[in-house]
Amino acid sequence: MCMFHRREMGLNRDHNKRTTQTNGSESAVDPPVLRISQLDALELDSALEQLLWTQFTQCFQNCRPGLLTPMEPELKALLYLLLWRFTLYSSNATIGQSLLSLRYQSTSSSSPHYRPLSRRQKLGLAILTAGPRWLQERSYRLLPCLALSPRGAVSDSDGGLLQQSLRKALTLVSGLAKFATFVNFLVFLRNGRHPVLPERIAGAQAVFSKPNVVRDVTYQHMNRELLWHGFAEFLIFLLPLVNLRKLKAAVLLHVLGRKDSEEEGTREGKDMWKNCGLCGEWPTMPHTVGCQHVFCYYCIKSHSIADAYLTCPKCGAEAGTPNVVKMDMRVVGR
């Protein structure tokens, strides 16, 4: 047993030494960027482009509707190139990558140090990103233009065949591009590099811009949103169950006091037959609901249909079935 224990201790020491050497060698190399960080950077870039386009279109909201529609693909490409000029071209990183402490590195060289992208790589990355978008949005208008011969318009049959063949060719190219994008994404999930196809073609790889960067994921915002959503749903469920009019009448009764309310009732006793308790006008087809106040028939009927537990807004008494007010009319001689 002692020999076996000593042998086990020796194996553990050798394993610890190998682990220490491995950790030391890996610490000299930059840690790989998480896949979720690269995808988050792409989502942030897309959200920024959409925000910029929304702000740009709001500048023309008072102009003629559809003014920017004929030039929309070109304008979107121009805005993307504008962002590319002041972000990727100048700092080797997009806005989303800068927020996540990332930047692009060239994969053409095998140097252990940081290798920025060349001007050709940056230009190729911009063309491969904005070009397919523009071509996809402009393809339906390019077909009639490409169906023209150098001398003018071709015949209808030849033009139709040419447009049909061009449409099939564009469909085939679009399908191949989508399939290549899908295969590239599967490869990205496998090795964690080049989430989009233009990065792989241009030779650009995302790396950390600062050493020893750790992705700090906090759920404070999510917890706050969930809390407020739960509180809002609770209020939506609770408010229809509360009789706000009865509660208001009870609060006013306790705050003002019963004496004040009785004095106010006697003071208004003479004029209560002249004013509707809901609309304040002369009561049309006067009705009562069990208290001394009078209401218009349509006012009290509509409120009783809307609220099954209707109370008198003046005294807070529970409203019963509306009854017609019986009044004695006397003719006084002169």
C-alpha positions, 0 to 999 in steps of 0.5 A, a space after each residue: 500500500 505504501 508503494 502504491 501511494 508513493 507511485 500515485 503521488 509521483 504521478 500527480 506531481 508529474 501531471 501538475 508540472 505538465 499542467 503548469 507548463 501548458 498554462 504558461 505556454 497558453 498565457 503567452 498566446 492571446 486568448 481566442 475571442 468568444 463566438 458570442 462576442 463576435 456575433 454580438 459585434 455583428 448585431 451591434 453594427 447592424 443596429 447602428 446601421 438601422 439607427 443611422 438610416 432611420 435618422 437619415 429618413 426622418 430628415 425627409 419626413 416632411 417631403 413628398 412620400 416615396 422621395 428616397 425609394 428610387 435611391 434607397 439601395 445607393 443611399 444605404 450603401 453610401 451610409 455604410 461606406 461612410 461608417 466604414 471610412 470613420 470606423 474600420 478604415 481608421 481604427 481596424 474595428 467597427 463600432 460593435 467591436 470597439 464596444 466589446 474591446 475587439 478589432 480586426 487582425 490580418 491572417 495573411 502573416 504568421 507573426 506572433 504580434 498584432 498585424 493590422 489589416 492592409 488597405 486592400 483588405 479593408 477595401 475588400 471587406 467593405 466591397 464584399 459586405 456592401 456589394 451583395 446587399 446593393 446587388 440584391 436590392 437592385 437586381 429587379 431593376 438591373 434586368 430591364 437595363 441589361 436586356 438592351 443591345 448596343 444599338 437599342 432595344 432588342 426584340 420582345 422575344 429575345 429580350 424576354 429570353 435574355 431577361 429570363 436567362 439573367 434572372 436564372 443566373 442571378 437566382 443561381 448566384 444568390 443561392 450559391 452565395 447563401 449556401 456558402 454563407 451557411 457553410 461558413 457559419 457552420 465552420 465558424 461554429 466549429 473553429 470560432 473564426 470568421 462568422 461571416 464570409 467576407 471576413 474569411 475571403 478578405 483574411 480578417 480575424 477578430 482579436 482582443 484589442 486589450 490583453 486579458 479581457 474577460 467578457 463580463 455578462 451581467 443580468 441587472 438590466 434583464 432582471 429590472 425589465 422582468 421585474 417591471 413587466 411582472 409589476 405591470 402585468 400585476 397592475 393590469 390584472 388588479 385594476 379591473 377588480 378595484 372599484 375606483 369610484 367607491 374607493 374615491 368616495 370612501 376616501 373623501 368621506 374619511 378625509 372630509 368627515 361625515 359632518 362636512 358631507 352632511 352639511 354639504 348634502 343639506 346645502 345641496 338638497 334644494 338644488 339636487 333635483 336640478 342637476 344630474 349627479 354625473 353630467 351636472 346638467 338639467 336631468 333628462 328623464 330623471 332617475 334615482 338609484 336608491 339615494 337622494 341624488 338624481 341622474 339622467 336616464 342615459 347617464 346612469 344607464 350607460 354607467 351601470 352597464 359599464 360598471 356592474 358595481 356602480 356607486 353614487 359619485 356624490 354620496 358613495 351609496 351602492 347604486 341599485 336599479 334605476 327608478 323613475 322619479 315621481 314628481 307632483 306638479 302643482 299649478 299655482 294661480 296668480 
